[in-house]
Amino acid sequence: MATQATETEQAGKSKSWIDYIQKDLPEHLEWWPYTLGAIPLTLFGILVATGLLLTFYYVPSPEKAYESVEQITNEVYLGWFVRGLHKTSVDLMILFLLFHVIRVFMTRAYRSPGELKWVSGSIVLFVTFAMGFTGYSLVYDNVSYWGMTVVTNMIGTLPVVGTPLLYLLRGGEEVSGITLLRLYDLHTKLLPVLLGGLVMGHVVMVRMLGFTDVEGSREFHPFYPEHTLKMGAVAIGLLVLIVDLVMIFPPVLGPPANPQEVASDVSPPWYFSAPFMWITLLPGPVALWSLLGGAGLFVLYPFVDRELSRRGLPMAVVNALVATIAVGAVVILMYLDTQM
């Protein structure tokens, strides 16, 4: 009787979060489109490691910032390589996050109980955008200076919160040394901690809530060692790719920031070029409210999908159409930005 009682108590105990993380995974996670979520996690690790190395030499002041980046690029042993790894990793992290979003959207993997996974992943994407922008600005050459000016101007035109955010980021009306210090604090302190917590929370949430069923996926494989080793192989291949990209396209440095001379290319980083062109082409209020509305719809889309499904709409077709229009619009806007 005592043994039965003990077994009943053990069966009734709730699983710990470790149990959820280590439980077996469905076989479809071995298919390459379903590894797109693990790749940004690997890139985040590279970003943290290379970012820590760069802070040993970077000086966040308007007088020394450009000089320190020039020293890292041209004088410090393998400094150019570490800087290239850092820059390439953030670009690839954003790119693979976008691929991951498209895959989740097309397969409707956000369906119940996955709504919170989508919401948390959306926030991870937006914070990664902020990480990329703040890091881009710290170079403090003329292109990054004016790119920083353009992006903060975009933020300043937001309704209600735009002006306070502009002053908070710039420390005044214009881009200055205070702006550089604030962006440095954001990039090296607040945003990495926030992004690390969000990524960890997203991973735990995915494991606890489980994965969406995929047609044709019937078997399971263990998280450790099988899945772990395969993701390790993906990580090694990714590192080789990044090293190759850095060797082929080493980081460059333009002339130092000059508030009196507008850079020839004042476009923001590539991941902001589509919103930049949208604001440039449309009247201010229309562009801003449409961007805000699109961002809100993006975050809450799983709940929109649930409601439209109840009304009988074929959401697989709807999502394919929406994704095609959205990706096409972004590509066209980015192309137009390159022509201006």
N, C-alpha and C positions, 0 to 999 in steps of 0.2 A: 504493500500500500504506500509506504514511504517513497519507494522508488518511482511509482506512478505519479505521486504528487510532485516529486522533484522534476520529472520529465514534463509534466503539465506546466509547471512554473517556468521552466526554461523555454518551452514552446510559446508561452504567452508573453515572454519578454520581447520588447521592441528591439529591432536591430539597431546597432550603432552605425554612425556614418561611415566608419571603416568597412563594415560589412557591405554597405551599399557600393562603395568605391571598388571593392575587390570582387564583387559578384560577376558571374560570367556575362559575356557580351554577345549580342546577336551577330551572326556571320556577315551581315551586310556591312558592318563596320570595317571589314577587310577590303571592301571595294573602294577604289581610289577616290571617288567623289565624297565619300564619307570620312576621309582623313583630313578634309579641309578645315575642320575645327581644331585638330591637334597641331597643325602647322603654325598658326599664329601663336600658340602657346610656346612652341619652340623658339620662334622669333622673338617673343617677349623676353625669354631667358637670355638670348644673345644681346638684346638691347640693354638689359640691366647690366650685364657683364662689361660690355664695351663702354657704356655710359659711365660706369664707375671709373674706368681707366681714363676716360677723357677729362673727368673732373679734376684729376691730379694736375693738369696743365692749363685748363681753361680758366680765364680770369674774367668774371662777369662785370666789367666796367666799360663804359664807352671808349675810354682811352686805351684799354688793354685787350678788349675782346677780340678784335680783328687780328691784332698782333699775336695773341695766344693761339688762335686758330691757324694762322700762318706758320707759327712755330711747330704746332702739331703736324701740319701737313708737310712741311719742308725740312724740319730739323730733327724732331724727335724720332728715335729709331722705331720704325714701323708705325709711326703715328698716322701717316696717311692711310695705312691699311686698317688700323683700328677705326679711324673716322669713317672710312669707306664701308666697313662692316656695319657700323652704327646707322649710317644713312641708308644703306641698301636694305637693312633689316626692317626699318620703320616703313619704307615704301612697300616692301613685300608683305609686311604684316597687314597693312591697310588693304592691299590688293587681295590677299587671300581671305581676309575677313569679308570683303565684298563678294568673292566667289562663294564663300560659305553661306552668306545671307541669301544669295541667288539659289543655291542648292536647297536650302531649308524652305525657301519660299516656293520653289517649283514642286517640291515633294510634299508640301504642306505638313512638314514635320512639327509645326508649331501647334497642331491641333491638340485638344484636351488629352492629357493634362500638361501639355507643353507650352501653354501661354506664357507662364512666368519665365521659362527658358528663353523665349523669344524676346521678352521685354528686357531681361538682364543682358542678353547678347546685344541688343540694340544700344543699350547704354555703354557697353564695352566699346562698340564701334565709335560712338560719338566721343568718348574720352580718348580713344586712340587718335582720332582726328586732332584733338586738342594737343596731344603729345607731339604729333608730327609738326603741327604749326609752331609750337613753342620752340622745339628743337631747331626748326628751319630758321627761326628768327635769331637764334643765338650766334650764328655765323657772323652777322653784323657786317657783311659786305654790302655793296650798294643795292644789289638785287634783293637780298633778304630784307634789308631795311625798308625798301619801298614795298616789297611784298607784305611785310608786317604792317605798314601803313594802310595798304589796301584792305587787308583782312580786318584790322581793327575799325576801319571806316565802315565795312560791311556790318560788323557787330554793332557799331554805334547807330546804325539806321533801324535797328530792331525797335518795334513799338514798345513803349512804356519802360522796358528794362535796358534799352540800347544805350542811352546816354550815361546812366550810372555804371554800366559795364565798361563803357569806353574809358571813363575816368578811372575806374578801378584798375584796368589793365595798363593804361598809359601813365597813370599818376599825374594827369594833367590833360590839357587840350591837345598837345602835340606829342609825337613819339620822341622820347629822350632817354637819357641814361637811366632814369627811374623805371622806364618801361622795360629796358633790358634786364634790370635787377628783378623786377616782378615776374617776367617771363622765365628767368633762370630759376627762381624759387618754385614757380609752378612746375617747370620741366623736371627738376631734380628732387623735389620734395613732395609736394601735394599730389600731383598727377600720377607719379609712379606708385605711391602707396594706395591711392584710390583705384588705379587700374589693376594692381596686384590683388587687392581685396575683391574687386568685381570679377576678375578672372577666376579666382579661387571659388568664390560663391557660385559662379556660373557652372563650373565643373562639378562641384558638389551637387548643385541643383539638378544637373543633367543626370547624374548617377542615381540620385534619390527618386526623381520623378520617372526615370526610365527613358527608353528610346521608342520612337514611333515605329509601329509595325511597317515593314516593307514587304511588298509582294515578292515571293521567291526566296525570302530569308526565313529559314526554318530551324537551322542548327545554331548552336552556341559554341563559343570558344572562351577559354579562361583569360581573365584580364592579365594575370601574371602566371607564367612568363611569356606566353605566346603573343598576346596583344602588345605587351610592353616591349618585347624585342622587335616586333614589326614597326612600332612607332619609333623605336630607336634607330632602325635602319632608315626610316623616312627622314628623321632628324639629321643623320649623317649625310644623306644625299642632298638635303636642303643646304647644309653647311658647305658642301662642295660647290653647289650652285652659286651660293653667295660669294664664296672666295673667287670663283671664276669671274663673276660679274664685277667684283671690285678690281681684279687684275686687268680686265678688259676696259672697264670704265672707272678709272680712279677718280676720287673726289677732286673737284676743282674749286678755285677760289677767285672771285672777281675782285674788282677794285674796292677799297674800303667805303663804308657808308658815307654818303655826302648828302645832307639834307637840302643843299642848294642845287643839286643836279639830279633830276629824275632819271632813274635807270632806263635803259633802252627797253628792257622787258620787265614791266611792273606787274606781271601776272602773279597771282598767289601760287602755292604748291599745286601740283597736278590734281590732287584730291579736292581742292577748292575751286578749280577752274570752271567747272560746270555751274555751281551757284553764282560765281563771279560774273560769268557771261549772262546768266539769267537776270541778275540784277541790272546789268549793263543794258540789256536789250529791252526790258519792260519798265513801265513806270514804277517808281519806288514802292509805293504802298501795295500795288498789285504783286510785285515780285516778292516782297517780304512776307506778306500774308500767305501767299501761295507756298513759299518755302516752309514757313512755320506749320501751315496746314498739312503739307506733305510729310514733314517730320513727325507730326503728331499721328497722322494716319499710319505711317510706317511702324511706329512703336505699338499702336493699338490694333494692328491689322488682324491678329488672331481672333479678336472679338468681333471684328467686322466680318471675317470669314464665317464665324459661327452663325451670325445673324443671317447672312446671305444664303448660307447652306440651308437654313430652316425654311427659307422662302423658295427653295428648289433650284437655285442657280447652280450650273455645273462649274464649281470653283476651280477644277483643274484647268478648264478652258479659260476661265476668267484670269487666273494667275498667269497662264502662259501669255495671254494678251497683254496684261499689265506689265509683266516683266519685259516683254519685247519692246513695248512703248517706252518704258523707263530707261532701259539700257540704250536704246536707239537715241533717245533725247540727250542722254548724258554724253554719248559719243559725239553727236553733232555739236553740242555746246563746247566740248573740249576741242574739237576741230576748229570751230570758229575762233576760239581763244588763241589758237596757234597762228591764225591768219591776221590777227590784229596787232 
